[in-house]
Amino acid sequence: MNQINQMLRVVSANLNGIRSASTKGFHTWLEHNNPDVICLQELKAQLPDLKPEMLNPAGYRGYFHCAEKKGYSGVGIYTRTEPLRVVEGLGNAEFDAEGRYIQADFAGLSIVSLYLPSGSSSEERQAAKFRFMDIFLPHMARLRASGQEVIVCGDWNIAHREADLKNWKSNQKNSGFLPEERAWLSRLFDEQGWVDTYRQLYPSATDACYTWWSNRGQAWAKNVGWRIDYQISTPGIAALAREASVYKDERFSDHAPLIIDYDHPLGR
């Protein structure tokens, strides 16, 4: 558990149900691809629901922050290197009950799995999304000032730029591409100095960058997607990112795993 790796491979994956994703081969894929840290979102399970291979896959230790509501939300982290500390939740009762944040601290580096609320189902959920954004912006500022390098992985449920979704013109009034949401992400980058690591590596990518596809119609088959899964990093670790990809050869969820390799040793 305490080995030091020279290249750090970090995966962010919204599973839309960890049990469902596992039956579709997600944990088999992990065995074959050997990432160092995997940030999971939308577990849709509590710990008693999980089989041993889902709790602690071979070679990994799993940490989880589940939602109180059964079959809803929840985040987790698998890691080969034992963290110095794990933080579950943000200290906010409303959103901690939904299982939206978990942080693993290593020597000089913190890795977060985040599941930012979606506002697409109702006006009430959009209002909840805005409340979360209001509390999370200062939290990001505190992370930025922590002295650690930080990677915040997850489903941010916001496409930042026009290049980040296929049908941007028709989605300008829809949750996930609202001007207020996009401006909020811009504040993270422009005011706080966070880095959109994938965009740093591939500034002009369009179709290849999508990480989520609606289950309606032929969105997956026609690649009518959105880029809403990110690894947002402090500048020091972002500068060490060497390669990024979205894994689409198999489909475990309505999202695809985002994989980024960093030239960075991960140790305790």
TANOR-V108128 format. One record per pair of residues at least 24 apart in sequence whose ideal C-beta (glycine too) atoms are under 10 Angstrom apart, sorted by the first residue. I is the first residue (numbers start at 1). J is the second residue. If there is no record, write none. Layout:
I;J + I;J
This chain:
1;59 + 1;60 + 1;61 + 1;79 + 1;80 + 1;81 + 1;82 + 1;83 + 1;268 + 2;80 + 2;81 + 2;82 + 2;267 + 2;268 + 3;36 + 3;80 + 3;81 + 3;265 + 3;266 + 3;267 + 3;268 + 4;81 + 4;107 + 4;265 + 4;266 + 4;267 + 4;268 + 5;36 + 5;37 + 5;80 + 5;81 + 5;264 + 5;265 + 5;266 + 5;267 + 6;263 + 6;264 + 6;265 + 6;266 + 7;36 + 7;240 + 7;242 + 7;243 + 7;261 + 7;262 + 7;263 + 7;264 + 7;265 + 7;266 + 8;35 + 8;36 + 8;37 + 8;81 + 8;106 + 8;109 + 8;111 + 8;151 + 8;237 + 8;240 + 8;241 + 8;242 + 8;260 + 8;261 + 8;262 + 8;263 + 8;264 + 8;265 + 8;266 + 9;33 + 9;34 + 9;35 + 9;36 + 9;37 + 9;38 + 9;80 + 9;243 + 9;259 + 9;260 + 9;261 + 9;262 + 9;266 + 10;35 + 10;36 + 10;37 + 10;38 + 10;39 + 10;79 + 10;111 + 10;151 + 10;153 + 10;197 + 10;231 + 10;233 + 10;237 + 10;241 + 10;244 + 10;258 + 10;259 + 10;260 + 10;261 + 10;262 + 10;264 + 10;266 + 11;35 + 11;36 + 11;37 + 11;38 + 11;39 + 11;40 + 11;78 + 11;153 + 11;231 + 11;247 + 11;257 + 11;258 + 11;259 + 11;260 + 12;37 + 12;38 + 12;39 + 12;40 + 12;41 + 12;111 + 12;112 + 12;113 + 12;114 + 12;151 + 12;152 + 12;153 + 12;154 + 12;155 + 12;156 + 12;211 + 12;229 + 12;230 + 12;231 + 12;255 + 12;257 + 12;258 + 12;259 + 12;260 + 13;38 + 13;39 + 13;40 + 13;41 + 13;42 + 13;76 + 13;78 + 13;113 + 13;153 + 13;154 + 13;155 + 13;211 + 13;229 + 13;247 + 13;252 + 13;253 + 13;255 + 13;256 + 13;257 + 13;258 + 13;259 + 14;39 + 14;40 + 14;41 + 14;42 + 14;43 + 14;75 + 14;113 + 14;115 + 14;154 + 14;155 + 14;157 + 14;211 + 14;212 + 14;228 + 14;229 + 14;252 + 14;253 + 14;254 + 14;255 + 14;256 + 14;257 + 14;258 + 15;40 + 15;41 + 15;42 + 15;43 + 15;44 + 15;45 + 15;54 + 15;74 + 15;76 + 15;155 + 15;252 + 15;253 + 15;254 + 15;255 + 15;257 + 16;41 + 16;42 + 16;43 + 16;44 + 16;155 + 16;212 + 16;215 + 16;252 + 16;253 + 16;254 + 16;255 + 17;42 + 17;43 + 17;44 + 17;45 + 17;71 + 17;74 + 17;252 + 17;253 + 18;42 + 18;43 + 18;44 + 18;45 + 18;49 + 18;50 + 18;51 + 18;54 + 18;55 + 18;62 + 18;64 + 18;74 + 18;76 + 18;252 + 18;253 + 19;43 + 19;44 + 19;45 + 19;49 + 19;50 + 19;51 + 19;54 + 19;71 + 20;44 + 20;45 + 20;252 + 20;253 + 21;54 + 21;251 + 21;252 + 21;253 + 21;255 + 21;257 + 22;50 + 22;51 + 22;53 + 22;54 + 22;57 + 22;252 + 23;252 + 24;250 + 24;251 + 24;252 + 24;253 + 25;250 + 25;251 + 25;252 + 26;54 + 26;57 + 26;250 + 26;252 + 26;253 + 26;257 + 27;51 + 27;53 + 27;54 + 27;57 + 27;58 + 27;60 + 27;78 + 27;252 + 28;53 + 28;57 + 28;250 + 28;252 + 29;247 + 29;249 + 29;250 + 29;252 + 29;257 + 30;57 + 30;58 + 30;59 + 30;60 + 30;78 + 30;257 + 31;57 + 31;58 + 31;59 + 31;60 + 33;247 + 33;257 + 33;259 + 34;59 + 34;80 + 35;60 + 35;78 + 35;79 + 35;80 + 35;257 + 35;259 + 35;260 + 35;261 + 36;60 + 36;78 + 36;79 + 36;80 + 36;81 + 36;111 + 36;261 + 36;262 + 36;264 + 36;266 + 37;77 + 37;78 + 37;79 + 37;80 + 37;81 + 37;83 + 37;104 + 37;106 + 37;109 + 37;111 + 37;113 + 37;151 + 37;153 + 37;266 + 38;62 + 38;76 + 38;77 + 38;78 + 38;79 + 38;80 + 38;111 + 38;113 + 38;153 + 38;257 + 38;259 + 39;75 + 39;76 + 39;77 + 39;78 + 39;79 + 39;102 + 39;104 + 39;111 + 39;112 + 39;113 + 39;114 + 39;115 + 39;151 + 39;152 + 39;153 + 39;154 + 39;155 + 39;229 + 39;231 + 39;257 + 39;258 + 40;64 + 40;74 + 40;75 + 40;76 + 40;77 + 40;78 + 40;102 + 40;113 + 40;115 + 40;153 + 40;154 + 40;257 + 41;73 + 41;74 + 41;75 + 41;76 + 41;99 + 41;100 + 41;102 + 41;113 + 41;114 + 41;115 + 41;116 + 41;153 + 41;154 + 41;155 + 41;156 + 41;157 + 41;229 + 41;253 + 41;255 + 42;67 + 42;72 + 42;73 + 42;74 + 42;75 + 42;99 + 42;100 + 42;115 + 42;118 + 42;154 + 42;155 + 42;253 + 42;254 + 42;255 + 43;67 + 43;71 + 43;72 + 43;73 + 43;74 + 43;75 + 43;76 + 43;99 + 43;113 + 43;115 + 44;69 + 44;70 + 44;71 + 44;72 + 44;73 + 44;74 + 44;99 + 45;70 + 45;71 + 45;72 + 45;73 + 45;74 + 45;76 + 45;99 + 46;70 + 46;71 + 46;72 + 46;74 + 46;99 + 47;74 + 47;76 + 50;76 + 54;78 + 61;86 + 61;104 + 63;87 + 63;88 + 63;102 + 63;103 + 63;104 + 63;113 + 64;88 + 64;99 + 64;102 + 64;113 + 65;89 + 65;90 + 65;96 + 65;98 + 65;99 + 65;100 + 65;101 + 65;102 + 65;103 + 65;113 + 65;115 + 66;98 + 66;99 + 66;102 + 67;95 + 67;96 + 67;97 + 67;98 + 67;99 + 67;100 + 67;115 + 68;96 + 68;97 + 68;98 + 68;99 + 69;97 + 69;98 + 69;99 + 72;97 + 72;98 + 72;99 + 73;97 + 73;98 + 73;99 + 73;100 + 73;115 + 73;117 + 73;118 + 74;98 + 74;99 + 74;100 + 74;102 + 74;113 + 74;115 + 75;99 + 75;100 + 75;101 + 75;102 + 75;103 + 75;112 + 75;113 + 75;114 + 75;115 + 75;153 + 75;154 + 75;155 + 76;102 + 76;113 + 77;102 + 77;103 + 77;104 + 77;111 + 77;112 + 77;113 + 77;153 + 78;104 + 78;113 + 79;104 + 79;106 + 79;111 + 79;266 + 80;266 + 81;106 + 81;107 + 81;109 + 81;265 + 81;266 + 81;267 + 81;268 + 82;106 + 82;268 + 83;107 + 83;109 + 83;110 + 83;111 + 83;266 + 83;268 + 84;110 + 84;267 + 84;268 + 85;110 + 87;112 + 90;114 + 90;132 + 90;135 + 90;136 + 90;139 + 91;135 + 91;139 + 92;131 + 92;132 + 92;135 + 92;136 + 92;139 + 94;128 + 94;131 + 94;132 + 94;135 + 95;128 + 95;131 + 95;132 + 95;135 + 95;136 + 98;128 + 98;132 + 100;132 + 100;136 + 100;154 + 100;155 + 101;132 + 101;136 + 101;139 + 101;152 + 101;154 + 102;154 + 103;143 + 103;148 + 103;150 + 103;152 + 105;146 + 105;148 + 105;150 + 105;268 + 106;148 + 106;149 + 106;265 + 106;266 + 106;267 + 106;268 + 107;148 + 107;265 + 107;266 + 107;267 + 107;268 + 108;147 + 108;148 + 108;149 + 108;236 + 108;237 + 108;264 + 108;265 + 108;266 + 108;267 + 109;148 + 109;149 + 109;150 + 109;151 + 109;233 + 109;234 + 109;236 + 109;237 + 109;262 + 109;264 + 109;265 + 109;266 + 109;267 + 110;143 + 110;146 + 110;147 + 110;148 + 110;149 + 110;150 + 110;151 + 110;152 + 110;234 + 110;237 + 111;148 + 111;149 + 111;150 + 111;151 + 111;152 + 111;153 + 111;231 + 111;233 + 111;237 + 111;266 + 112;139 + 112;140 + 112;143 + 112;150 + 112;151 + 112;152 + 112;153 + 112;154 + 112;231 + 112;232 + 113;151 + 113;152 + 113;153 + 113;154 + 113;155 + 114;140 + 114;152 + 114;153 + 114;154 + 114;155 + 114;156 + 114;157 + 114;230 + 114;232 + 115;154 + 115;155 + 115;156 + 115;157 + 116;154 + 116;155 + 116;156 + 116;157 + 116;158 + 116;181 + 116;228 + 116;230 + 117;155 + 117;157 + 117;175 + 118;155 + 118;157 + 118;158 + 118;175 + 118;176 + 118;228 + 119;157 + 119;158 + 119;174 + 119;175 + 119;176 + 119;178 + 119;181 + 120;157 + 120;174 + 120;175 + 120;176 + 120;214 + 121;175 + 122;175 + 123;175 + 125;175 + 126;175 + 126;176 + 126;178 + 126;180 + 126;181 + 129;157 + 129;158 + 129;175 + 129;176 + 129;178 + 129;180 + 129;181 + 130;178 + 130;180 + 130;181 + 130;184 + 132;157 + 133;158 + 133;180 + 133;181 + 133;184 + 133;185 + 133;187 + 134;184 + 136;184 + 136;188 + 137;184 + 137;187 + 137;188 + 137;191 + 137;192 + 138;192 + 140;187 + 140;188 + 140;192 + 140;194 + 140;232 + 141;187 + 141;188 + 141;191 + 141;192 + 141;193 + 141;194 + 143;192 + 143;194 + 143;234 + 144;188 + 144;192 + 144;193 + 144;194 + 144;234 + 144;235 + 145;192 + 146;234 + 148;234 + 148;236 + 148;237 + 149;233 + 149;234 + 149;235 + 149;236 + 149;237 + 149;238 + 149;239 + 149;240 + 149;262 + 149;264 + 150;194 + 150;232 + 150;233 + 150;234 + 150;236 + 150;237 + 150;238 + 151;195 + 151;197 + 151;230 + 151;231 + 151;232 + 151;233 + 151;234 + 151;237 + 151;238 + 151;241 + 151;260 + 151;262 + 151;264 + 152;188 + 152;194 + 152;197 + 152;230 + 152;231 + 152;232 + 152;233 + 152;234 + 153;197 + 153;229 + 153;230 + 153;231 + 153;232 + 153;233 + 153;258 + 153;260 + 154;228 + 154;229 + 154;230 + 154;231 + 154;232 + 154;258 + 155;211 + 155;212 + 155;228 + 155;229 + 155;230 + 155;255 + 155;258 + 156;181 + 156;184 + 156;185 + 156;188 + 156;196 + 156;227 + 156;228 + 156;229 + 156;230 + 156;232 + 157;181 + 157;212 + 157;226 + 157;228 + 157;229 + 158;182 + 158;184 + 158;185 + 158;226 + 158;227 + 158;228 + 158;230 + 159;185 + 159;209 + 159;210 + 159;211 + 159;212 + 159;225 + 159;226 + 159;227 + 159;228 + 160;184 + 160;185 + 160;186 + 160;188 + 160;189 + 160;196 + 160;199 + 160;227 + 160;228 + 160;230 + 161;185 + 161;186 + 161;196 + 161;199 + 161;203 + 161;206 + 161;209 + 161;227 + 162;206 + 163;199 + 163;203 + 163;204 + 163;205 + 163;206 + 163;207 + 163;209 + 163;227 + 164;196 + 164;198 + 164;199 + 164;205 + 164;206 + 164;209 + 164;210 + 164;211 + 164;225 + 164;226 + 164;227 + 164;228 + 164;230 + 165;206 + 165;209 + 165;210 + 165;212 + 165;224 + 165;225 + 165;226 + 165;227 + 165;228 + 166;206 + 166;207 + 166;210 + 166;213 + 166;219 + 166;222 + 166;223 + 166;224 + 166;225 + 166;226 + 166;227 + 167;219 + 167;224 + 167;225 + 167;226 + 168;226 + 171;226 + 176;212 + 176;226 + 176;228 + 177;226 + 177;228 + 185;230 + 185;232 + 188;230 + 188;232 + 189;232 + 192;232 + 192;234 + 193;234 + 193;235 + 194;230 + 194;232 + 194;233 + 194;234 + 194;235 + 194;238 + 195;231 + 195;232 + 195;233 + 195;234 + 195;235 + 195;236 + 195;237 + 195;238 + 195;239 + 195;241 + 196;227 + 196;230 + 196;231 + 196;232 + 196;233 + 196;238 + 197;230 + 197;231 + 197;232 + 197;233 + 197;237 + 197;238 + 197;239 + 197;240 + 197;241 + 197;244 + 197;258 + 197;260 + 197;262 + 198;227 + 198;229 + 198;230 + 198;231 + 198;232 + 198;241 + 198;244 + 198;245 + 198;246 + 198;258 + 198;259 + 198;260 + 199;227 + 199;230 + 199;232 + 199;244 + 200;233 + 200;235 + 200;238 + 200;239 + 200;241 + 200;244 + 201;238 + 201;241 + 201;242 + 201;243 + 201;244 + 201;245 + 201;260 + 201;261 + 202;243 + 202;244 + 202;245 + 205;244 + 205;246 + 208;245 + 208;246 + 208;248 + 209;244 + 209;245 + 209;246 + 209;258 + 210;246 + 210;248 + 210;255 + 210;256 + 211;246 + 211;247 + 211;248 + 211;253 + 211;254 + 211;255 + 211;256 + 211;257 + 211;258 + 212;253 + 212;254 + 212;255 + 212;256 + 213;248 + 213;251 + 213;253 + 213;254 + 213;255 + 213;256 + 214;254 + 215;254 + 219;254 + 220;248 + 220;251 + 220;254 + 220;256 + 223;248 + 225;254 + 225;255 + 225;256 + 226;255 + 227;258 + 228;255 + 229;255 + 229;256 + 229;257 + 229;258 + 230;258 + 230;260 + 231;258 + 231;259 + 231;260 + 231;262 + 233;260 + 233;262 + 236;264 + 237;262 + 237;263 + 237;264 + 238;262 + 239;263 + 239;264 + 240;264
